[in-house]
Each structure stands twice: as structure tokens, then as C-alpha cells.
Amino acid sequence: MELNLKNKAAVVSLAVSPDGKWLAIGQMVDEDLSAPLSIWNTDTWKCVATVEKDQPFGIRSLSFNRHSNRLAYVPSGWHEVRFFNMNDLATELEMGFQGASQVRYAANKDLLIVVSEQVSVLDNEDVEIFIYRDYKAYEHTEGLSPELFKDYYRNSEWMVEASYGNLPAVATFCKDDSAVIITGNNDNKFSVYDIESGKLIEQYPGGVIQAQQIEIDSQEKHLFLISRMPYADLLWELPSMKRLLPQYLNEDYQGSSCFAFHPSGKYFAIGGAGGKVAFRDLDTGKFLMMEDIHEDEVNALQFSKDGKLLISGSDDGKVFITDISEYLT
């Protein structure tokens, strides 16, 4: 099923509310300056609200809080995070964050990660209670140590000579939302920071120099990483940090464009540059479904709360709802 979007520009972000009632869709700007943010009822698949009409920006990232009554979103290039009240269906707050790129609410606490030039955590009163400053997105990097490239980088001599603009770090909650794990920060480690104290409490090998997306499943048994230096998809078991499915997920296969864990923790979905969407078994890596659902790069994937539907958004300006119940066991 395809949703009837008024905005015809690329779909770049999706979010399903924890109660399963709402789907938020973030898009880029079309020629009519149609609203880049729309809210949909998942029972009727009707649009109930549009936000930011006539504005010159898209919506880069979206996240509902655990109560499903507030949506955080990032206007692209606008250096701020905005908050939408789901009860009033209105924007209620704007906060400045230089280079804001991602928002992510915790599943079990009233906390929000904001990735910008740095990584911050806000509490339930929107007060910054944690900040990671050791790496700055968008700055220029060159001449990193060869030691950083020992894990995945077969062309390490070239990498040491490379120069690039820093992508934002990637970060997500862990340890029952008491800590954040960070990588993609010009280091070859995963670094875990306690939110309350701000202290580094754990480090693991296997982190990457630059990254696009990091996800931990709801049971905190698996960590998936879309790396951009190297280009690769990487899967880890938690808390052992053992590599999983290395025969399929490694530096020999260019990384996906987006990823999502299934609510059951038994499957995952990946999207590709050509419009393909794949649904795979987490234990074996087996492809349960692989279809050309879109005509262009897939930018965002979400599952319905019951796990029976896979929602995908793409550069082709479309959102499709795919029934995957036949693949579930």
C-alpha cells in the first residue's frame, strides 16, 4: 500500500509512536513548499496533521517520546531541534543546536539524544544533562594514525593520507537508558558514557572512523552499525561484542542506506541505494524477502508496533506499507 503524500519530495525520515497509533513522515522541500512533516493515523492511514508548510527546509530526523505525546524533529540546515505536541497537534518548543542532525528518545526514560556538532542528552525538562565534546562534526580531518585503521581497512595506506569533513557521530541509548554508546568519531572503538556522571565507563574494539546509523534492539542483545569509513554493515552481539554474520556483513559489501530491527528481535530490515528493501533472519542472515519496492534510494525504515507491517520511505518521494506477516514465525 502506498500512502498518498501531498509533498512529492524525497522521504528522509520516519518514526512510529511507541503506542503504535502514529506515523510521522519527514520529507525534503518540494517546488510547492508543501509541508515537509506529516502525521498519520495508523488505523485509518489518513493524514491528521501537516507541519512547517511554506518553510524552506526538510525534516532530517524524527523521534517520538515513550509516552507517544511528543515528537522531536530536526529541520535540515536550521541548526535547531523542534518539538511537536501530539495532544494539541502544534509545535511547542524550538531549541538551538549547531549542526543538528539526529534526535532519538529513550525507550524507558524521559531522555532525548541530540546529535549535532557534539552529542547531547536532554532530560524531561529539556535541560542538557550530558554532552560529549571530544569530537566535532563538520570539521576537517586528515592524517589519522595508521593504528586506527587496523580492523577493517585493507587500503590503510590510502586512508592515512585521506582527508574529509567529519560526519556527525552516531549515538544511541544502552544499559537500560542509563548510558550512551558512541562511535563514528574518528576512533576505532565503541565508547560507552554514563549519562549521570558523564564519565567514560566502557570501551570496545570494533568501532568505526565514520558512520551513518547505529541501532540497538529493544532487548539489548544486538547492535547494528551502518559504517561510512569503511563502507560496510556490521552486526554485534551484546554484551559480548562478538561479531555476528561476518560472512554477510563485512567490508566486502558496501553498506546499506538504512536499517531497522524488528520488534521481536528475530529479524531486521535494510534498504538500498537502488530502491530494494530486504527482510532478513537475524540468526542466519537468510533473506526472507527482497523486493524492488522503491524507484530510488531507501532512506528510512520502520516497523508497525505488532511487527506485521514494514514501512519504507525513499528519494522517490513515496512511502509504502508492506505486509510481512507471512515471513514471521
ABEGO torsion letter per residue (X at the ends): XBBBBABABBBABBBBBAAGABBBBBBBBBAAGBBABBBBBAAAGBBABBBGBGBABBBABBBBBAAGABBBBBBBGAGBBBBBBAAAGBBABBBBBBGBABBBBBAABBBBBBBBABBBBBBAAGBBABBBAABBBGBBBBGBBAAAAAAABABAAAAAABBBBBBBBBBBBBGGGABBBBBGAGBABBBBBBAAAGBBABBBBGBBABBABBBBBAAGABBBBBBAOBBBBBBBBOAAGBBBGAAABBAABBBBABBBBBAAGABBBBBBAAGBBBBBBAAAGBBABBBBABABBBABBBBBAAGABBBBBBAAGBBBBBBAAAABX
